[in-house]
Amino acid sequence: QSNYQVILPLGKEDIHLITKKNSGIKTLADLNGKRVGVGQTDQGTYVTSLYIKKLTQGKWYDVTIAIDNMSSALMDGYIDAFFMVGASPMGKLSNLPQEISNAIQLVPIQHDSLNSLYSQITLKANTYPWLTVDVPTFSLGYALVTNISGETQADRDKYFELLTTVKNNIAKLKESGHPAWKDVHFSF
């Protein structure tokens, strides 16, 4: 029996693989021998990048680094590329300084072994100010989850209050919140 329980399915997150335009990295295979930012061990990006590496038999060097530091680490040459997982458009990739926006590209992620775990999608041109072409990648579902071991009635009351607040405001969230709210449904 798992100690984790889904509180609210939230939708999908997209897998981004970012590198410099002049890096020569055009595919997952081009990462072999390179230093790749994979997030921190307590982040979904870390888990996703490790699964991608395992499923594709990638041979890159994992660099554990905070998502907030990945763009600057790429620009400084500390890493050659980085993974970032999140609902598109991600603020961290939308609001980059111009010198970074001008220098980066999204690398297509295409590999048959990933079809068993992820859904194929295409990030459309203009999803980000610097994205000028459609790029194939993958997405995965995500949810608000809690660890129910040791959970109290007060904890359950707080979850119910949170769900009620979201449900009562879902129309406003879908209208003026992040586009990912459009994928949230209370039909479970």
Disulfide bonds with the S-S distance in Angstrom:
none
